[in-house]
Amino acid sequence: MPNAKCQMLNPDPQFDLAIMGAGPAGSSSAITAARMGARVGLFEAKDFPRHRVCGEFVSAESLDVLAALLQDVPAAGTLFQVAPVIDRTRLLLGERVIEAPVAPPALSISRYELDALLWEAARRAGAVAHPNCEVVGSDGDGPFMLQTATGRFKAKALIVAAGRWSQFTADRTIPPGPKWIGLKAHFQEPWTEPCTDLYFFANGYCGVQPVTNGVVNACAMVRSDRATSLEDVFKLQPKMADRAANWRAIMQPVSTAPLIYRQPQPVRGNTIFVGDAAAFIDPFAGDGISIALRSGQVAAQCICKFLMGRTALSEAVTLYQHEYSRQFAPLLSAASRVRSLLSLPPFVQSAVFELFRLPGLLPFVIRKTRRAV
């Protein structure tokens, strides 16, 4: 589908709900609200879809949600049939390997394909989709007036799904010192296994898993004083270096920076934030896409109570904040505690790594960053 430029169809377009950002969180909100009868405007700043830095791991906790969101898109059935099933994970530190089951199994889905299908589902649900239409400012606290490069759009409610770093991020200060960066690319591999491999090294790690038969996704989080390219990342872990020697890149790498962890902020005033815009979860937890889909859905359900006249806007926003604290904040907290292990001195990190060999400990840690099915 060719992307049209952002256009104003009349001098004062009116939406019940405007959504900034069309990734999994924003599209989930748009599909959910549009199906409930809301007039939805979905705004994406750049060309869409496009490759994103992402582990492309869709945990079992959100597969039913994803299937429901894509139920009106014929191509979605094929996606679920061909997506690699991920039923185990391996942690690799130096020459040591620990393996654990992923139960229930997850799916590995390319973000490019996922975003395209969700965008199409939003359009089919009735959302007015605006690619290449960056929202450069907003006025009001309900109703809202959005300013874009081509004009102004009015909406009764607003959801921000513009990712972890945008002009709507409350705190844009960058801590001093080396920056954490994200890197990703797809590679052809002579063989693939239905497994997510996490290669750990000092001040970073790289996740590798199949996305199609014979193609793997490599996604790394690394401190900039250790590496600034995937080629440099691969050299930091011996087993990964051996494996990557057999790869051939099939896309240009993409990157994102800085990666900064802050306290979750799901609301500000009467504006709702979803997905990474609310809080950036540690990629190794593998629940980023799941939280994006589910937080977007919950936000739309709360907002629609206001749009249907059942509550005031402020009450709908408070309801979402409560649900976010109940459903998602515990997962973020658990992941942050595991993340602290990445900053330990190497000899301590090695000792902690060995603890994961204790029967049942690694599956327990995985469950703590998941919602019970």
C-alpha positions as CSV (number, residue, x, y, z in Angstrom):
1,M,0.0,0.0,0.0
2,P,1.6,3.3,-1.0
3,N,1.9,5.9,1.8
4,A,0.0,9.1,1.2
5,K,1.2,12.4,2.6
6,C,-0.6,13.9,5.6
7,Q,-3.6,15.9,4.2
8,M,-6.3,17.9,5.8
9,L,-9.6,16.9,4.3
10,N,-11.5,19.9,5.8
11,P,-10.6,23.0,7.7
12,D,-11.3,21.6,11.1
13,P,-11.1,17.8,11.2
14,Q,-12.6,16.3,14.3
15,F,-11.7,13.0,16.0
16,D,-12.9,11.4,19.1
17,L,-9.4,10.0,19.7
18,A,-6.1,11.0,18.2
19,I,-3.2,8.6,18.5
20,M,0.4,9.6,17.9
21,G,2.5,6.7,16.8
22,A,1.4,3.6,14.8
23,G,3.6,0.9,16.2
24,P,2.0,-2.1,18.1
25,A,0.8,0.1,21.0
26,G,-0.7,2.9,18.8
27,S,-2.2,0.5,16.3
28,S,-3.7,-1.6,19.1
29,S,-5.3,1.5,20.5
30,A,-6.6,2.6,17.1
31,I,-8.1,-0.8,16.3
32,T,-9.8,-1.3,19.7
33,A,-11.3,2.2,19.8
34,A,-12.4,2.2,16.2
35,R,-14.2,-1.1,16.6
36,M,-16.0,0.4,19.6
37,G,-17.3,3.1,17.4
38,A,-14.9,6.0,18.0
39,R,-13.7,8.3,15.3
40,V,-9.9,7.7,15.4
41,G,-7.1,9.5,13.8
42,L,-3.8,7.6,13.7
43,F,-0.7,9.7,13.1
44,E,2.7,8.3,12.2
45,A,5.7,10.7,11.7
46,K,7.6,8.8,9.0
47,D,7.2,6.2,6.3
48,F,5.4,3.2,7.4
49,P,6.1,0.3,8.0
50,R,9.9,0.4,8.5
51,H,12.4,-1.7,10.3
52,R,12.7,-1.0,14.0
53,V,15.2,-2.1,16.6
54,C,13.3,-4.9,18.2
55,G,13.9,-8.5,19.4
56,E,10.8,-9.5,17.4
57,F,9.7,-11.9,20.2
58,V,5.9,-12.1,20.7
59,S,5.3,-13.8,24.0
60,A,2.3,-16.2,24.5
61,E,0.6,-13.8,26.8
62,S,-0.3,-11.5,23.9
63,L,-0.9,-14.0,21.0
64,D,-4.7,-14.1,21.6
65,V,-4.8,-10.3,21.7
66,L,-2.8,-10.1,18.5
67,A,-5.0,-12.6,16.7
68,A,-8.1,-10.7,17.7
69,L,-6.6,-7.4,16.5
70,L,-5.7,-8.9,13.1
71,Q,-8.9,-10.9,12.7
72,D,-10.1,-8.8,9.7
73,V,-6.7,-8.9,7.8
74,P,-6.6,-12.0,5.5
75,A,-2.8,-12.1,5.4
76,A,-2.6,-12.5,9.2
77,G,-3.5,-16.2,9.0
78,T,-0.4,-16.9,7.0
79,L,1.7,-14.9,9.4
80,F,0.7,-17.1,12.3
81,Q,1.2,-20.3,10.3
82,V,4.8,-19.5,9.2
83,A,6.1,-17.6,12.2
84,P,8.8,-19.6,14.0
85,V,7.7,-21.1,17.3
86,I,10.1,-20.3,20.1
87,D,9.9,-23.0,22.8
88,R,13.2,-22.5,24.6
89,T,15.9,-20.0,25.5
90,R,19.6,-20.2,26.1
91,L,21.8,-17.8,28.1
92,L,25.4,-17.7,27.1
93,L,28.2,-16.1,29.1
94,G,31.7,-16.8,27.9
95,E,31.8,-20.5,27.2
96,R,29.0,-21.4,29.6
97,V,25.4,-22.1,28.4
98,I,22.2,-22.4,30.4
99,E,19.0,-23.6,28.7
100,A,15.4,-23.3,29.8
101,P,12.0,-23.9,28.2
102,V,9.7,-21.1,27.1
103,A,6.3,-22.3,28.1
104,P,3.9,-21.6,26.7
105,P,5.9,-21.1,23.5
106,A,6.2,-17.7,21.9
107,L,6.3,-16.6,18.2
108,S,9.0,-14.8,16.3
109,I,7.5,-12.1,14.0
110,S,9.3,-9.5,12.0
111,R,8.4,-6.0,13.2
112,Y,8.2,-4.8,9.6
113,E,5.5,-7.4,8.8
114,L,3.7,-7.0,12.2
115,D,3.5,-3.2,11.9
116,A,2.2,-3.4,8.3
117,L,-0.6,-5.8,9.3
118,L,-1.6,-3.8,12.4
119,W,-1.7,-0.6,10.3
120,E,-4.0,-2.4,7.8
121,A,-6.2,-3.7,10.6
122,A,-6.5,-0.1,12.0
123,R,-7.6,1.1,8.5
124,R,-10.1,-1.7,8.1
125,A,-11.5,-0.9,11.5
126,G,-12.2,2.6,10.4
127,A,-9.3,4.6,11.8
128,V,-8.1,7.5,9.6
129,A,-4.4,6.7,9.1
130,H,-1.9,9.5,8.4
131,P,1.6,8.3,7.5
132,N,4.4,10.9,7.1
133,C,2.4,13.2,9.4
134,E,4.4,14.2,12.4
135,V,2.6,15.8,15.3
136,V,4.9,18.7,16.3
137,G,2.8,20.1,19.2
138,S,-0.5,19.9,21.0
139,D,-2.6,22.4,22.9
140,G,-5.2,21.7,25.6
141,D,-5.9,19.0,28.1
142,G,-9.1,17.8,26.6
143,P,-10.2,18.6,24.0
144,F,-6.8,18.6,22.3
145,M,-5.6,20.6,19.3
146,L,-2.8,18.8,17.4
147,Q,-0.4,20.8,15.2
148,T,1.1,19.0,12.2
149,A,3.2,20.2,9.3
150,T,0.1,20.6,7.2
151,G,-2.5,21.9,9.6
152,R,-4.4,21.4,12.9
153,F,-6.5,18.4,14.0
154,K,-8.9,18.5,16.9
155,A,-9.6,15.5,19.2
156,K,-11.6,14.9,22.4
157,A,-8.9,12.5,23.8
158,L,-5.2,11.8,23.1
159,I,-3.0,8.7,23.3
160,V,0.8,9.0,22.8
161,A,2.4,5.9,21.4
162,A,5.4,7.7,19.9
163,G,8.0,5.4,21.5
164,R,10.4,5.9,24.4
165,W,12.0,9.1,23.0
166,S,9.9,11.8,21.4
167,Q,9.1,15.5,21.9
168,F,6.3,14.3,24.2
169,T,8.7,12.5,26.6
170,A,8.4,14.2,29.9
171,D,12.1,14.0,30.8
172,R,14.5,14.3,27.9
173,T,17.7,14.8,30.0
174,I,20.6,12.5,29.0
175,P,22.7,11.1,31.8
176,P,26.5,11.8,31.5
177,G,28.9,9.1,30.4
178,P,28.7,6.4,27.8
179,K,25.3,5.9,26.2
180,W,23.4,2.6,25.8
181,I,22.5,2.0,22.2
182,G,20.3,-0.5,20.4
183,L,21.4,-2.3,17.1
184,K,19.5,-4.7,14.9
185,A,19.8,-6.5,11.6
186,H,18.6,-9.7,9.8
187,F,21.1,-12.3,8.6
188,Q,20.9,-15.5,6.6
189,E,22.1,-18.5,8.6
190,P,22.7,-22.0,7.2
191,W,20.7,-23.5,10.0
192,T,18.2,-22.1,12.5
193,E,16.8,-23.4,15.8
194,P,13.5,-22.6,17.4
195,C,15.3,-20.9,20.3
196,T,16.1,-17.4,21.6
197,D,19.8,-17.1,22.4
198,L,21.0,-14.3,24.7
199,Y,24.7,-13.7,24.5
200,F,25.9,-11.8,27.5
201,F,29.2,-9.8,27.8
202,A,30.4,-6.9,29.9
203,N,28.1,-3.9,29.5
204,G,25.7,-5.5,27.0
205,Y,24.1,-8.5,25.4
206,C,22.8,-9.6,22.0
207,G,19.7,-11.7,21.4
208,V,19.5,-14.0,18.3
209,Q,16.4,-15.9,17.1
210,P,15.0,-17.1,13.8
211,V,12.4,-14.8,12.1
212,T,11.8,-17.1,9.0
213,N,13.4,-20.3,7.8
214,G,17.1,-19.6,7.3
215,V,17.0,-16.0,8.6
216,V,17.8,-14.8,12.1
217,N,17.3,-11.5,13.8
218,A,20.2,-10.2,15.9
219,C,19.3,-7.4,18.3
220,A,21.9,-6.0,20.7
221,M,21.9,-3.5,23.6
222,V,25.4,-2.3,24.3
223,R,27.2,0.6,25.9
224,S,28.7,2.9,23.3
225,D,32.2,2.6,24.8
226,R,32.2,-1.1,24.1
227,A,30.7,-1.2,20.6
228,T,28.8,0.9,18.1
229,S,28.1,-1.7,15.4
230,L,26.8,-5.2,15.3
231,E,30.2,-6.4,13.8
232,D,31.9,-5.0,16.9
233,V,29.2,-6.5,19.2
234,F,29.8,-10.0,17.7
235,K,33.4,-9.9,18.7
236,L,32.6,-9.4,22.4
237,Q,31.3,-12.9,22.9
238,P,33.3,-15.9,21.7
239,K,30.4,-18.2,20.9
240,M,28.5,-15.4,19.1
241,A,31.6,-14.6,17.1
242,D,31.9,-18.2,15.9
243,R,28.2,-18.3,15.0
244,A,28.2,-14.9,13.2
245,A,31.1,-15.9,11.0
246,N,28.6,-18.0,9.0
247,W,26.1,-15.2,8.5
248,R,25.3,-12.9,5.5
249,A,23.5,-9.6,6.1
250,I,20.2,-9.2,4.2
251,M,19.3,-5.7,5.4
252,Q,21.0,-2.6,6.4
253,P,21.4,-2.5,10.2
254,V,19.2,-0.1,12.2
255,S,20.0,1.6,15.4
256,T,18.5,3.7,18.2
257,A,20.0,5.7,21.0
258,P,20.1,6.6,23.8
259,L,18.4,3.9,25.7
260,I,17.4,5.3,29.0
261,Y,15.4,3.6,31.8
262,R,13.1,5.9,33.8
263,Q,10.1,5.4,36.1
264,P,6.9,4.5,34.2
265,Q,4.7,7.5,33.4
266,P,1.5,6.2,31.9
267,V,-0.4,9.5,32.2
268,R,0.4,13.2,32.2
269,G,-2.5,15.5,32.8
270,N,-5.3,14.0,30.7
271,T,-2.9,12.5,28.1
272,I,-2.4,8.7,28.1
273,F,0.9,7.1,27.2
274,V,1.2,3.5,26.0
275,G,3.9,1.1,25.1
276,D,7.5,2.4,25.2
277,A,6.1,5.9,25.5
278,A,4.9,5.0,29.0
279,A,8.0,2.9,30.0
280,F,10.8,1.2,28.2
281,I,11.0,-2.4,29.4
282,D,14.3,-4.3,29.2
283,P,14.5,-6.0,25.8
284,F,15.9,-9.3,27.2
285,A,12.6,-9.7,29.0
286,G,10.9,-10.4,25.7
287,D,7.7,-8.7,26.7
288,G,8.0,-5.4,25.0
289,I,5.6,-6.1,22.1
290,S,3.2,-7.9,24.5
291,I,3.0,-4.9,26.8
292,A,2.7,-2.5,23.8
293,L,-0.3,-4.4,22.4
294,R,-2.0,-4.9,25.8
295,S,-1.4,-1.4,27.1
296,G,-2.7,0.1,23.9
297,Q,-5.8,-2.0,24.1
298,V,-6.4,-1.2,27.8
299,A,-6.0,2.6,27.1
300,A,-8.5,2.5,24.3
301,Q,-11.1,0.6,26.4
302,C,-10.7,3.2,29.2
303,I,-11.0,6.2,26.9
304,C,-14.1,4.7,25.2
305,K,-15.8,4.9,28.6
306,F,-15.4,8.6,28.4
307,L,-16.4,8.8,24.7
308,M,-19.6,6.8,25.5
309,G,-20.5,9.3,28.2
310,R,-20.0,6.9,31.1
311,T,-17.2,8.9,32.8
312,A,-15.4,12.2,32.6
313,L,-12.1,12.2,30.7
314,S,-10.1,12.6,33.9
315,E,-11.8,9.5,35.4
316,A,-11.0,7.5,32.3
317,V,-7.4,8.5,32.5
318,T,-7.3,7.6,36.2
319,L,-8.8,4.2,35.4
320,Y,-6.0,3.6,32.9
321,Q,-3.4,4.6,35.4
322,H,-4.8,2.1,37.9
323,E,-4.9,-0.7,35.3
324,Y,-1.3,0.1,34.2
325,S,-0.1,-0.1,37.8
326,R,-1.9,-3.4,38.3
327,Q,-1.1,-5.1,35.0
328,F,2.2,-3.7,33.7
329,A,4.2,-2.0,36.4
330,P,5.0,-5.3,38.2
331,L,6.5,-6.7,35.0
332,L,8.6,-3.6,34.5
333,S,9.9,-3.8,38.1
334,A,10.8,-7.4,37.8
335,A,12.7,-6.8,34.6
336,S,14.6,-3.9,36.1
337,R,15.8,-6.1,38.9
338,V,17.2,-8.6,36.5
339,R,18.7,-5.8,34.4
340,S,20.8,-4.7,37.5
341,L,22.8,-7.9,37.0
342,L,24.2,-6.6,33.7
343,S,26.0,-3.8,35.6
344,L,27.7,-6.1,38.1
345,P,31.5,-6.6,37.9
346,P,32.4,-9.6,35.6
347,F,33.4,-12.0,38.5
348,V,30.1,-11.3,40.3
349,Q,28.1,-11.6,37.1
350,S,29.7,-15.0,36.5
351,A,28.7,-16.2,40.0
352,V,25.1,-15.0,39.5
353,F,25.0,-16.7,36.1
354,E,25.8,-20.0,37.8
355,L,22.9,-19.5,40.2
356,F,20.6,-19.8,37.2
357,R,21.6,-23.4,36.9
358,L,19.6,-24.2,40.1
359,P,16.5,-26.2,39.1
360,G,13.5,-24.1,38.3
361,L,15.2,-20.7,38.9
362,L,15.5,-19.5,35.3
363,P,11.8,-20.5,34.5
364,F,10.8,-18.6,37.7
365,V,12.6,-15.5,36.6
366,I,11.0,-15.7,33.1
367,R,7.5,-16.0,34.7
368,K,8.1,-12.9,36.9
369,T,8.4,-10.8,33.7
370,R,5.2,-12.2,32.2
371,R,1.5,-12.0,33.0
372,A,0.0,-15.2,34.0
373,V,-1.9,-16.7,31.0
